[in-house]
Amino acid sequence: MTTQTSTLPELASDYPLTKQQIVQFQRDGHILLRGVATKDEIAAYRPVILAARDKYGQEATPLEQRDTYGKAFLKGMNLWPHDEGVRKFVCARRFAKIAAELLVLAGIRVYHDQALLKEAGGGLTPWHQDQHYWPLKTDDTITMWMPLVDVTYEMGTMHFASGSHKNGYLGDLPISDKSEAQFEQFIKERGYKKVPGVSMAAGDATLHYGWTLHGAPGNSSNRTREVMTIIWYPDGTLVDRLDNANRERDRDRWLPGLKPGDVAASELNPLVFKR
């Protein structure tokens, strides 16, 4: 563990949600919340997260040599077990409580985190469903997407297909040119409203269900889009069948030692909020 945490903000205070916001999230499958973390809080955690990503998850392949998925962003996966400062951010009560309240859950566990950097000139993030990758037997997974710097639409902020989460699993379509084309057609045929990305301040956040179709345009600015994400799921969820290679790989990484039918509660899945 590398980071001294005594001076880092606690992130334990409540972020109040309205009943209307909870209804909106469950109807649309996504929501934008302003000021989930303050500018001072983000200023304290940003260098910690970026340093951990550089140490434990840095991408070395040149941009022009990557495929569509690789051009979408640079990843740093599950940084919290390696760094106490990142652990404090990822396991923060404030964030977990927001996720639990939006899903109306009694308890919630961390699946994993990701630091996602979309470089200047980075490509689009194709339409996809996050939960394609996750062997979790529940419809109540949720991702928080929080920029660590102020971001504009030109930097590649998230867009969503409202209501698309209600279809559940839409097939073996990992992030790719194929997922972009097929889901674009699906959205058009079903008449889902496409909600474009908007400018966000550091510490704002979007949250979305694991089944919600979403993506992002490329970064046409001259600045890197720096984002931290956290994924949660309900306490008591079972490990689902490993019906694609990505779910099998995810099980090995984030649910070590578990098999389908086991309770999804490995040492890498701390219970971070319980009523």
VOKOLFI-972254 format. One line per 2 residues: number of its first residue (from 1); their letters; for each residue x, y, z of N, C-alpha, C. Coordinates in nm, 3 decimals. Layout:
// VOKOLFI-972254
NUM	a	X:Y:Z:X:Y:Z:X:Y:Z ~ ...
This chain:
// VOKOLFI-972254
1	mt	0.084:-0.119:0.000:0.000:0.000:0.000:0.089:0.125:0.000 ~ 0.050:0.226:-0.078:0.146:0.332:-0.105:0.106:0.470:-0.055
3	tq	-0.019:0.495:-0.032:-0.063:0.632:-0.008:-0.092:0.658:0.139 ~ -0.043:0.770:0.191:-0.082:0.814:0.325:-0.222:0.872:0.316
5	ts	-0.313:0.824:0.401:-0.454:0.862:0.386:-0.503:0.961:0.491 ~ -0.421:0.996:0.589:-0.472:1.075:0.701:-0.521:1.213:0.658
7	tl	-0.465:1.266:0.550:-0.505:1.400:0.507:-0.610:1.398:0.396 ~ -0.649:1.280:0.351:-0.750:1.272:0.245:-0.890:1.289:0.303
9	pe	-0.979:1.358:0.233:-1.116:1.376:0.281:-1.185:1.242:0.303 ~ -1.279:1.237:0.397:-1.343:1.112:0.436:-1.449:1.063:0.338
11	la	-1.516:1.154:0.269:-1.622:1.116:0.174:-1.730:1.031:0.241 ~ -1.761:1.066:0.364:-1.859:0.988:0.441:-1.992:1.059:0.456
13	sd	-1.997:1.190:0.430:-2.122:1.264:0.449:-2.224:1.225:0.344 ~ -2.352:1.248:0.373:-2.460:1.211:0.283:-2.469:1.308:0.165
15	yp	-2.502:1.251:0.050:-2.544:1.330:-0.065:-2.693:1.305:-0.080 ~ -2.777:1.403:-0.049:-2.921:1.378:-0.047:-2.979:1.358:-0.186
17	lt	-3.056:1.251:-0.202:-3.130:1.225:-0.324:-3.279:1.250:-0.300 ~ -3.347:1.295:-0.402:-3.492:1.313:-0.392:-3.561:1.186:-0.443
19	kq	-3.687:1.169:-0.406:-3.765:1.057:-0.459:-3.777:1.067:-0.611 ~ -3.787:1.189:-0.661:-3.797:1.211:-0.805:-3.672:1.160:-0.877
21	qi	-3.555:1.183:-0.818:-3.430:1.137:-0.880:-3.423:0.985:-0.883 ~ -3.470:0.920:-0.777:-3.469:0.774:-0.773:-3.564:0.718:-0.879
23	vq	-3.683:0.777:-0.890:-3.779:0.735:-0.993:-3.721:0.757:-1.132 ~ -3.658:0.872:-1.152:-3.598:0.903:-1.283:-3.491:0.801:-1.319
25	fq	-3.405:0.768:-1.224:-3.299:0.671:-1.252:-3.357:0.536:-1.291 ~ -3.456:0.489:-1.216:-3.512:0.358:-1.244:-3.591:0.356:-1.375
27	rd	-3.647:0.469:-1.413:-3.721:0.479:-1.541:-3.625:0.486:-1.660 ~ -3.522:0.573:-1.649:-3.435:0.600:-1.763:-3.314:0.507:-1.769
29	gh	-3.273:0.456:-1.653:-3.155:0.371:-1.647:-3.025:0.446:-1.629 ~ -3.035:0.578:-1.611:-2.915:0.660:-1.593:-2.957:0.793:-1.531
31	il	-2.859:0.862:-1.471:-2.887:0.993:-1.412:-2.756:1.070:-1.401 ~ -2.765:1.201:-1.413:-2.652:1.292:-1.390:-2.675:1.361:-1.256
33	lr	-2.577:1.353:-1.168:-2.583:1.420:-1.038:-2.468:1.519:-1.029 ~ -2.501:1.641:-0.994:-2.399:1.746:-0.985:-2.340:1.750:-0.844
35	gv	-2.210:1.775:-0.836:-2.145:1.800:-0.709:-2.146:1.682:-0.613 ~ -2.132:1.561:-0.664:-2.126:1.444:-0.576:-2.001:1.450:-0.489
37	at	-1.893:1.500:-0.544:-1.772:1.532:-0.467:-1.739:1.679:-0.493 ~ -1.680:1.744:-0.394:-1.645:1.885:-0.409:-1.515:1.899:-0.487
39	kd	-1.489:2.019:-0.533:-1.364:2.044:-0.605:-1.243:2.016:-0.516 ~ -1.252:2.052:-0.389:-1.141:2.026:-0.298:-1.120:1.876:-0.277
41	ei	-1.229:1.801:-0.268:-1.217:1.656:-0.252:-1.151:1.593:-0.375 ~ -1.195:1.635:-0.493:-1.136:1.580:-0.616:-0.990:1.622:-0.628
43	aa	-0.960:1.746:-0.590:-0.821:1.792:-0.596:-0.730:1.707:-0.508 ~ -0.783:1.658:-0.396:-0.704:1.574:-0.307:-0.686:1.433:-0.363
45	yr	-0.791:1.377:-0.423:-0.785:1.238:-0.468:-0.730:1.220:-0.609 ~ -0.741:1.322:-0.693:-0.698:1.306:-0.833:-0.553:1.259:-0.845
47	pv	-0.455:1.324:-0.779:-0.317:1.278:-0.795:-0.294:1.137:-0.739 ~ -0.370:1.100:-0.638:-0.360:0.966:-0.581:-0.405:0.861:-0.683
49	il	-0.520:0.886:-0.744:-0.574:0.792:-0.842:-0.484:0.783:-0.964 ~ -0.438:0.898:-1.015:-0.353:0.896:-1.134:-0.219:0.829:-1.108
51	aa	-0.163:0.851:-0.990:-0.036:0.786:-0.956:-0.053:0.635:-0.948 ~ -0.164:0.591:-0.889:-0.190:0.447:-0.880:-0.211:0.387:-1.019
53	rd	-0.282:0.460:-1.106:-0.301:0.409:-1.242:-0.169:0.398:-1.316 ~ -0.084:0.499:-1.300:0.047:0.494:-1.366:0.130:0.376:-1.316
55	ky	0.119:0.345:-1.187:0.202:0.239:-1.129:0.147:0.100:-1.157 ~ 0.013:0.085:-1.154:-0.045:-0.049:-1.158:-0.124:-0.081:-1.285
57	gq	-0.149:0.021:-1.370:-0.234:-0.008:-1.484:-0.204:0.070:-1.609 ~ -0.080:0.113:-1.627:-0.051:0.202:-1.738:-0.049:0.128:-1.870
59	ea	-0.114:0.188:-1.970:-0.116:0.136:-2.107:0.009:0.182:-2.181 ~ 0.075:0.089:-2.250:0.199:0.123:-2.319:0.186:0.122:-2.471
61	tp	0.078:0.065:-2.525:0.064:0.053:-2.670:0.032:0.190:-2.731 ~ 0.105:0.232:-2.835:0.075:0.361:-2.899:-0.069:0.364:-2.951
63	le	-0.129:0.482:-2.947:-0.269:0.499:-2.985:-0.298:0.443:-3.124 ~ -0.211:0.471:-3.221:-0.237:0.431:-3.359:-0.229:0.279:-3.378
65	qr	-0.176:0.206:-3.281:-0.164:0.061:-3.293:-0.276:-0.014:-3.220 ~ -0.370:0.060:-3.159:-0.476:-0.005:-3.084:-0.601:-0.024:-3.169
67	dt	-0.686:-0.122:-3.130:-0.814:-0.142:-3.196:-0.915:-0.040:-3.144 ~ -1.040:-0.050:-3.190:-1.142:0.047:-3.150:-1.157:0.054:-2.999
69	yg	-1.161:-0.062:-2.933:-1.173:-0.066:-2.787:-1.053:0.001:-2.723 ~ -0.934:-0.031:-2.770:-0.813:0.025:-2.712:-0.801:0.175:-2.732
71	ka	-0.854:0.226:-2.845:-0.847:0.370:-2.871:-0.947:0.449:-2.788 ~ -1.045:0.380:-2.729:-1.150:0.449:-2.656:-1.099:0.511:-2.527
73	fl	-1.008:0.442:-2.460:-0.956:0.494:-2.333:-0.837:0.411:-2.287 ~ -0.758:0.471:-2.200:-0.653:0.402:-2.126:-0.712:0.360:-1.993
75	kg	-0.690:0.235:-1.954:-0.753:0.183:-1.834:-0.652:0.159:-1.722 ~ -0.700:0.173:-1.600:-0.630:0.124:-1.482:-0.734:0.047:-1.402
77	mn	-0.722:-0.084:-1.395:-0.829:-0.170:-1.344:-0.806:-0.208:-1.197 ~ -0.912:-0.194:-1.117:-0.913:-0.237:-0.977:-0.789:-0.192:-0.902
79	lw	-0.777:-0.061:-0.889:-0.661:-0.002:-0.824:-0.669:-0.006:-0.672 ~ -0.791:-0.016:-0.617:-0.807:0.000:-0.471:-0.732:-0.103:-0.388
81	ph	-0.718:-0.231:-0.431:-0.644:-0.324:-0.344:-0.495:-0.291:-0.333 ~ -0.444:-0.207:-0.424:-0.302:-0.177:-0.427:-0.266:-0.048:-0.354
83	de	-0.362:0.037:-0.327:-0.332:0.171:-0.278:-0.437:0.215:-0.177 ~ -0.393:0.252:-0.058:-0.487:0.288:0.049:-0.567:0.413:0.017
85	gv	-0.505:0.507:-0.054:-0.579:0.627:-0.091:-0.691:0.598:-0.188 ~ -0.664:0.516:-0.288:-0.768:0.477:-0.383:-0.874:0.394:-0.312
87	rk	-0.832:0.308:-0.218:-0.929:0.231:-0.139:-1.028:0.325:-0.067 ~ -0.976:0.432:-0.011:-1.062:0.526:0.062:-1.165:0.589:-0.031
89	fv	-1.127:0.615:-0.155:-1.219:0.672:-0.254:-1.321:0.569:-0.299 ~ -1.274:0.452:-0.338:-1.362:0.349:-0.395:-1.459:0.294:-0.291
91	ca	-1.416:0.284:-0.167:-1.501:0.229:-0.061:-1.576:0.337:0.016 ~ -1.579:0.458:-0.037:-1.641:0.571:0.033:-1.789:0.547:0.058
93	rr	-1.832:0.577:0.179:-1.973:0.560:0.217:-2.064:0.648:0.131 ~ -2.024:0.772:0.104:-2.112:0.863:0.029:-2.150:0.805:-0.106
95	fa	-2.053:0.757:-0.181:-2.080:0.704:-0.314:-2.164:0.577:-0.307 ~ -2.128:0.487:-0.215:-2.201:0.360:-0.203:-2.345:0.383:-0.162
97	ki	-2.369:0.480:-0.075:-2.505:0.509:-0.030:-2.590:0.563:-0.146 ~ -2.532:0.647:-0.231:-2.605:0.694:-0.349:-2.646:0.576:-0.435
99	aa	-2.552:0.485:-0.462:-2.582:0.368:-0.546:-2.691:0.283:-0.483 ~ -2.681:0.258:-0.353:-2.781:0.175:-0.284:-2.918:0.240:-0.287
101	el	-2.925:0.372:-0.271:-3.054:0.441:-0.270:-3.116:0.443:-0.410 ~ -3.035:0.461:-0.513:-3.090:0.460:-0.649:-3.147:0.323:-0.684
103	lv	-3.084:0.217:-0.634:-3.130:0.081:-0.661:-3.229:0.029:-0.556 ~ -3.248:0.107:-0.448:-3.334:0.068:-0.336:-3.287:-0.067:-0.280
105	la	-3.162:-0.069:-0.235:-3.100:-0.189:-0.180:-3.062:-0.167:-0.034 ~ -3.061:-0.277:0.041:-3.020:-0.271:0.182:-2.869:-0.274:0.197
107	gi	-2.799:-0.342:0.107:-2.655:-0.353:0.116:-2.593:-0.362:-0.022 ~ -2.469:-0.314:-0.034:-2.407:-0.305:-0.167:-2.258:-0.335:-0.156
109	rv	-2.206:-0.408:-0.256:-2.066:-0.447:-0.260:-1.996:-0.388:-0.382 ~ -1.866:-0.366:-0.369:-1.784:-0.322:-0.482:-1.756:-0.440:-0.573
111	yh	-1.775:-0.420:-0.703:-1.731:-0.519:-0.801:-1.587:-0.487:-0.842 ~ -1.565:-0.372:-0.903:-1.429:-0.324:-0.922:-1.432:-0.178:-0.963
113	dq	-1.316:-0.116:-0.966:-1.303:0.022:-1.011:-1.226:0.024:-1.143 ~ -1.235:0.137:-1.213:-1.155:0.160:-1.332:-1.122:0.308:-1.342
115	al	-0.994:0.340:-1.362:-0.956:0.474:-1.403:-0.951:0.474:-1.555 ~ -1.026:0.563:-1.618:-1.039:0.567:-1.764:-0.992:0.702:-1.816
117	lk	-0.885:0.700:-1.892:-0.831:0.823:-1.949:-0.850:0.818:-2.101 ~ -0.926:0.913:-2.153:-0.943:0.924:-2.299:-0.850:1.035:-2.347
119	ea	-0.744:0.996:-2.414:-0.643:1.092:-2.457:-0.697:1.189:-2.562 ~ -0.630:1.302:-2.578:-0.659:1.390:-2.691:-0.643:1.309:-2.818
121	gg	-0.746:1.309:-2.901:-0.745:1.228:-3.022:-0.793:1.086:-3.001 ~ -0.827:1.050:-2.879:-0.878:0.917:-2.850:-1.010:0.892:-2.919
123	gl	-1.037:0.766:-2.953:-1.153:0.733:-3.033:-1.281:0.725:-2.954 ~ -1.389:0.698:-3.027:-1.520:0.684:-2.963:-1.525:0.559:-2.875
125	tp	-1.611:0.562:-2.776:-1.645:0.443:-2.699:-1.775:0.390:-2.757 ~ -1.773:0.275:-2.826:-1.894:0.226:-2.893:-2.008:0.197:-2.794
127	wh	-2.131:0.199:-2.847:-2.246:0.156:-2.769:-2.218:0.017:-2.711 ~ -2.254:-0.001:-2.583:-2.233:-0.131:-2.520:-2.314:-0.140:-2.392
129	qd	-2.322:-0.262:-2.338:-2.377:-0.290:-2.206:-2.262:-0.334:-2.116 ~ -2.243:-0.267:-2.005:-2.136:-0.306:-1.914:-2.151:-0.449:-1.866
131	qh	-2.274:-0.489:-1.838:-2.295:-0.618:-1.771:-2.273:-0.738:-1.864 ~ -2.248:-0.712:-1.991:-2.199:-0.819:-2.078:-2.077:-0.886:-2.017
133	yw	-1.997:-0.807:-1.945:-1.869:-0.854:-1.892:-1.880:-0.919:-1.753 ~ -1.994:-0.902:-1.687:-2.001:-0.933:-1.544:-2.082:-1.058:-1.515
135	pl	-2.026:-1.161:-1.455:-2.101:-1.283:-1.421:-2.174:-1.267:-1.287 ~ -2.271:-1.176:-1.285:-2.347:-1.144:-1.164:-2.495:-1.169:-1.192
137	kt	-2.559:-1.252:-1.109:-2.698:-1.293:-1.131:-2.793:-1.192:-1.067 ~ -2.803:-1.077:-1.129:-2.889:-0.969:-1.082:-2.905:-0.868:-1.195
139	dd	-3.015:-0.794:-1.192:-3.032:-0.681:-1.284:-2.992:-0.550:-1.218 ~ -2.954:-0.555:-1.091:-2.930:-0.433:-1.014:-2.781:-0.404:-0.997
141	ti	-2.708:-0.397:-1.109:-2.571:-0.349:-1.105:-2.571:-0.201:-1.143 ~ -2.469:-0.129:-1.098:-2.467:0.015:-1.122:-2.323:0.063:-1.129
143	tm	-2.298:0.156:-1.220:-2.166:0.217:-1.237:-2.175:0.366:-1.213 ~ -2.081:0.419:-1.136:-2.063:0.564:-1.123:-1.944:0.607:-1.208
145	wm	-1.965:0.710:-1.288:-1.865:0.764:-1.381:-1.838:0.908:-1.339 ~ -1.722:0.935:-1.280:-1.693:1.067:-1.221:-1.567:1.127:-1.282
147	pl	-1.577:1.241:-1.353:-1.457:1.306:-1.404:-1.373:1.366:-1.292 ~ -1.243:1.356:-1.309:-1.147:1.411:-1.213:-1.102:1.551:-1.254
149	vd	-1.142:1.592:-1.374:-1.118:1.727:-1.425:-1.248:1.775:-1.488 ~ -1.261:1.904:-1.506:-1.378:1.955:-1.579:-1.372:1.902:-1.722
151	vt	-1.485:1.853:-1.772:-1.488:1.794:-1.906:-1.602:1.856:-1.987 ~ -1.580:1.861:-2.118:-1.680:1.911:-2.212:-1.724:1.797:-2.303
153	ye	-1.831:1.821:-2.377:-1.878:1.723:-2.474:-1.767:1.685:-2.571 ~ -1.686:1.781:-2.612:-1.579:1.755:-2.709:-1.473:1.660:-2.654
155	mg	-1.468:1.644:-2.522:-1.370:1.554:-2.461:-1.424:1.410:-2.451 ~ -1.553:1.392:-2.483:-1.607:1.256:-2.483:-1.686:1.221:-2.360
157	tm	-1.789:1.300:-2.327:-1.874:1.267:-2.213:-1.981:1.166:-2.256 ~ -2.036:1.097:-2.158:-2.120:0.979:-2.183:-2.255:1.014:-2.242
159	hf	-2.299:0.931:-2.339:-2.437:0.938:-2.386:-2.508:0.805:-2.357 ~ -2.641:0.813:-2.348:-2.721:0.700:-2.302:-2.844:0.681:-2.390
161	as	-2.893:0.558:-2.395:-3.022:0.527:-2.456:-3.121:0.504:-2.343 ~ -3.206:0.602:-2.317:-3.295:0.597:-2.202:-3.394:0.482:-2.214
163	gs	-3.407:0.406:-2.106:-3.500:0.295:-2.101:-3.446:0.164:-2.153 ~ -3.328:0.164:-2.212:-3.275:0.043:-2.274:-3.240:-0.065:-2.173
165	hk	-3.221:-0.028:-2.046:-3.187:-0.127:-1.942:-3.299:-0.227:-1.921 ~ -3.421:-0.189:-1.957:-3.536:-0.276:-1.930:-3.539:-0.400:-2.019
167	ng	-3.455:-0.402:-2.123:-3.445:-0.520:-2.209:-3.354:-0.628:-2.151 ~ -3.277:-0.595:-2.048:-3.182:-0.693:-1.995:-3.070:-0.720:-2.093
169	yl	-3.019:-0.842:-2.090:-2.904:-0.882:-2.171:-2.941:-0.886:-2.319 ~ -2.863:-0.816:-2.401:-2.893:-0.805:-2.543:-2.797:-0.884:-2.631
171	gd	-2.721:-0.975:-2.572:-2.638:-1.063:-2.653:-2.490:-1.042:-2.634 ~ -2.414:-1.132:-2.694:-2.269:-1.136:-2.678:-2.204:-1.031:-2.768
173	lp	-2.211:-0.904:-2.721:-2.159:-0.792:-2.799:-2.065:-0.709:-2.712 ~ -1.940:-0.750:-2.699:-1.844:-0.666:-2.626:-1.818:-0.536:-2.701
175	is	-1.751:-0.443:-2.636:-1.723:-0.312:-2.694:-1.642:-0.327:-2.822 ~ -1.700:-0.280:-2.934:-1.638:-0.304:-3.064:-1.712:-0.224:-3.170
177	dk	-1.658:-0.225:-3.292:-1.730:-0.165:-3.405:-1.864:-0.235:-3.425 ~ -1.867:-0.366:-3.402:-1.990:-0.442:-3.419:-2.096:-0.399:-3.319
179	se	-2.057:-0.380:-3.193:-2.156:-0.336:-3.093:-2.208:-0.197:-3.126 ~ -2.122:-0.109:-3.176:-2.165:0.026:-3.215:-2.272:0.018:-3.323
181	aq	-2.249:-0.062:-3.425:-2.343:-0.069:-3.538:-2.472:-0.138:-3.499 ~ -2.463:-0.251:-3.431:-2.584:-0.326:-3.399:-2.670:-0.256:-3.296
183	fe	-2.608:-0.195:-3.195:-2.687:-0.126:-3.094:-2.743:0.006:-3.147 ~ -2.672:0.072:-3.237:-2.727:0.193:-3.300:-2.855:0.157:-3.376
185	qf	-2.854:0.045:-3.446:-2.972:0.000:-3.517:-3.084:-0.039:-3.421 ~ -3.048:-0.107:-3.312:-3.145:-0.149:-3.211:-3.214:-0.027:-3.149
187	ik	-3.136:0.076:-3.115:-3.191:0.198:-3.056:-3.287:0.266:-3.152 ~ -3.250:0.270:-3.278:-3.335:0.332:-3.380:-3.465:0.255:-3.396
189	er	-3.456:0.122:-3.402:-3.576:0.040:-3.423:-3.671:0.049:-3.305 ~ -3.617:0.055:-3.183:-3.701:0.061:-3.063:-3.745:0.202:-3.029
191	gy	-3.687:0.301:-3.093:-3.726:0.439:-3.068:-3.682:0.494:-2.934 ~ -3.571:0.442:-2.882:-3.522:0.493:-2.754:-3.467:0.634:-2.769
193	kk	-3.491:0.716:-2.671:-3.436:0.852:-2.671:-3.287:0.846:-2.641 ~ -3.207:0.907:-2.728:-3.064:0.917:-2.705:-3.035:1.047:-2.630
195	vp	-2.976:1.034:-2.512:-2.944:1.151:-2.429:-2.796:1.182:-2.448 ~ -2.762:1.295:-2.510:-2.621:1.323:-2.539:-2.542:1.357:-2.414
197	gv	-2.411:1.346:-2.425:-2.325:1.387:-2.316:-2.328:1.538:-2.298 ~ -2.295:1.582:-2.178:-2.295:1.725:-2.146:-2.165:1.759:-2.074
199	sm	-2.136:1.887:-2.065:-2.021:1.931:-1.988:-2.043:1.897:-1.841 ~ -1.937:1.854:-1.775:-1.943:1.816:-1.634:-1.824:1.874:-1.561
201	aa	-1.846:1.917:-1.438:-1.737:1.964:-1.353:-1.674:1.844:-1.283 ~ -1.549:1.857:-1.247:-1.485:1.755:-1.165:-1.568:1.733:-1.040
203	gd	-1.601:1.607:-1.012:-1.684:1.575:-0.896:-1.831:1.556:-0.927 ~ -1.878:1.599:-1.045:-2.010:1.557:-1.092:-2.002:1.409:-1.125
205	at	-2.118:1.344:-1.142:-2.115:1.201:-1.174:-2.239:1.161:-1.252 ~ -2.220:1.068:-1.344:-2.333:0.995:-1.399:-2.334:0.857:-1.335
207	lh	-2.455:0.801:-1.320:-2.471:0.664:-1.273:-2.566:0.593:-1.367 ~ -2.538:0.466:-1.396:-2.623:0.392:-1.489:-2.626:0.245:-1.453
209	yg	-2.737:0.180:-1.489:-2.749:0.035:-1.472:-2.649:-0.037:-1.563 ~ -2.615:-0.159:-1.523:-2.525:-0.240:-1.604:-2.581:-0.279:-1.739
211	wt	-2.714:-0.278:-1.754:-2.777:-0.312:-1.882:-2.802:-0.190:-1.970 ~ -2.784:-0.069:-1.919:-2.816:0.052:-1.996:-2.717:0.068:-2.112
213	lh	-2.769:0.082:-2.233:-2.683:0.109:-2.347:-2.624:0.249:-2.336 ~ -2.493:0.257:-2.352:-2.425:0.386:-2.341:-2.295:0.381:-2.419
215	ga	-2.237:0.497:-2.440:-2.110:0.510:-2.509:-2.062:0.653:-2.495 ~ -1.964:0.690:-2.575:-1.911:0.827:-2.571:-1.843:0.858:-2.703
217	pg	-1.848:0.983:-2.746:-1.774:1.021:-2.867:-1.624:1.024:-2.839 ~ -1.547:1.039:-2.945:-1.403:1.055:-2.929:-1.368:1.187:-2.863
219	ns	-1.243:1.201:-2.825:-1.194:1.323:-2.762:-1.131:1.412:-2.869 ~ -1.207:1.513:-2.912:-1.158:1.603:-3.017:-1.088:1.726:-2.959
221	sn	-1.072:1.730:-2.827:-1.003:1.842:-2.763:-0.853:1.813:-2.759 ~ -0.778:1.905:-2.698:-0.633:1.884:-2.681:-0.598:1.847:-2.538
223	rt	-0.700:1.802:-2.460:-0.678:1.764:-2.320:-0.725:1.621:-2.296 ~ -0.665:1.556:-2.200:-0.705:1.420:-2.163:-0.829:1.424:-2.075
225	re	-0.926:1.340:-2.109:-1.045:1.323:-2.025:-1.011:1.221:-1.916 ~ -1.005:1.267:-1.791:-0.968:1.182:-1.678:-1.094:1.147:-1.599
227	vm	-1.123:1.018:-1.586:-1.245:0.973:-1.519:-1.212:0.857:-1.426 ~ -1.281:0.851:-1.312:-1.275:0.736:-1.223:-1.414:0.674:-1.216
229	ti	-1.419:0.542:-1.225:-1.547:0.472:-1.218:-1.544:0.371:-1.104 ~ -1.662:0.346:-1.048:-1.681:0.242:-0.947:-1.807:0.165:-0.983
231	iw	-1.800:0.034:-0.971:-1.912:-0.055:-1.001:-1.954:-0.125:-0.872 ~ -2.087:-0.131:-0.849:-2.141:-0.199:-0.732:-2.251:-0.298:-0.773
233	yp	-2.282:-0.389:-0.680:-2.392:-0.483:-0.700:-2.450:-0.519:-0.564 ~ -2.571:-0.578:-0.558:-2.637:-0.602:-0.430:-2.565:-0.709:-0.346
235	dg	-2.557:-0.683:-0.217:-2.511:-0.786:-0.124:-2.603:-0.907:-0.135 ~ -2.544:-1.026:-0.144:-2.622:-1.149:-0.157:-2.635:-1.200:-0.299
237	tl	-2.586:-1.122:-0.397:-2.592:-1.165:-0.537:-2.511:-1.293:-0.556 ~ -2.558:-1.380:-0.645:-2.487:-1.504:-0.679:-2.403:-1.484:-0.805
239	vd	-2.296:-1.564:-0.816:-2.218:-1.567:-0.939:-2.301:-1.633:-1.048 ~ -2.312:-1.567:-1.162:-2.392:-1.618:-1.274:-2.309:-1.714:-1.359
241	rl	-2.375:-1.775:-1.457:-2.305:-1.868:-1.547:-2.200:-1.792:-1.628 ~ -2.097:-1.862:-1.665:-1.985:-1.804:-1.739:-2.007:-1.831:-1.888
243	dn	-2.100:-1.757:-1.948:-2.145:-1.789:-2.083:-2.075:-1.710:-2.192 ~ -1.973:-1.634:-2.159:-1.884:-1.579:-2.261:-1.745:-1.564:-2.200
245	an	-1.646:-1.547:-2.286:-1.507:-1.544:-2.240:-1.479:-1.426:-2.148 ~ -1.547:-1.313:-2.172:-1.526:-1.196:-2.087:-1.576:-1.220:-1.946
247	re	-1.689:-1.288:-1.931:-1.740:-1.318:-1.797:-1.649:-1.416:-1.725 ~ -1.594:-1.511:-1.798:-1.502:-1.605:-1.735:-1.376:-1.532:-1.687
249	rd	-1.325:-1.442:-1.769:-1.208:-1.365:-1.729:-1.240:-1.273:-1.612 ~ -1.356:-1.210:-1.614:-1.395:-1.124:-1.502:-1.408:-1.205:-1.373
251	rd	-1.467:-1.324:-1.379:-1.477:-1.408:-1.260:-1.339:-1.434:-1.202 ~ -1.244:-1.467:-1.287:-1.109:-1.497:-1.240:-1.043:-1.375:-1.177
253	rw	-1.071:-1.257:-1.231:-1.008:-1.134:-1.182:-1.074:-1.079:-1.056 ~ -1.208:-1.066:-1.060:-1.278:-0.988:-0.958:-1.359:-1.072:-0.861
255	lp	-1.374:-1.202:-0.889:-1.446:-1.294:-0.800:-1.361:-1.420:-0.780 ~ -1.237:-1.403:-0.739:-1.143:-1.516:-0.737:-1.190:-1.629:-0.644
257	gl	-1.176:-1.751:-0.694:-1.209:-1.868:-0.613:-1.355:-1.905:-0.612 ~ -1.440:-1.828:-0.681:-1.584:-1.853:-0.678:-1.629:-1.921:-0.808
259	kp	-1.739:-1.993:-0.799:-1.796:-2.061:-0.915:-1.943:-2.023:-0.927 ~ -2.005:-2.047:-1.044:-2.146:-2.014:-1.060:-2.232:-2.076:-0.950
261	gd	-2.322:-1.994:-0.895:-2.407:-2.037:-0.785:-2.355:-1.997:-0.649 ~ -2.226:-1.963:-0.638:-2.171:-1.914:-0.511:-2.217:-1.771:-0.487
263	va	-2.222:-1.731:-0.360:-2.247:-1.591:-0.327:-2.127:-1.509:-0.372 ~ -2.152:-1.401:-0.443:-2.045:-1.317:-0.497:-1.991:-1.226:-0.387
265	as	-1.901:-1.281:-0.308:-1.848:-1.207:-0.193:-1.705:-1.252:-0.164 ~ -1.615:-1.232:-0.262:-1.475:-1.266:-0.242:-1.407:-1.155:-0.162
267	el	-1.280:-1.174:-0.134:-1.203:-1.072:-0.061:-1.190:-0.943:-0.141 ~ -1.219:-0.948:-0.271:-1.210:-0.828:-0.356:-1.344:-0.756:-0.368
269	np	-1.444:-0.798:-0.291:-1.579:-0.741:-0.304:-1.631:-0.695:-0.168 ~ -1.570:-0.592:-0.111:-1.610:-0.548:0.023:-1.752:-0.494:0.026
271	lv	-1.819:-0.519:0.139:-1.950:-0.462:0.166:-1.927:-0.319:0.212 ~ -1.967:-0.221:0.131:-1.931:-0.081:0.157:-2.048:0.002:0.207
273	fk	-2.170:-0.053:0.200:-2.284:0.016:0.260:-2.387:-0.087:0.299 ~ -2.442:-0.070:0.420:-2.550:-0.156:0.467:-2.640:-0.073:0.557
275	r	-2.769:-0.083:0.534:-2.863:-0.004:0.614:-2.873:-0.060:0.755
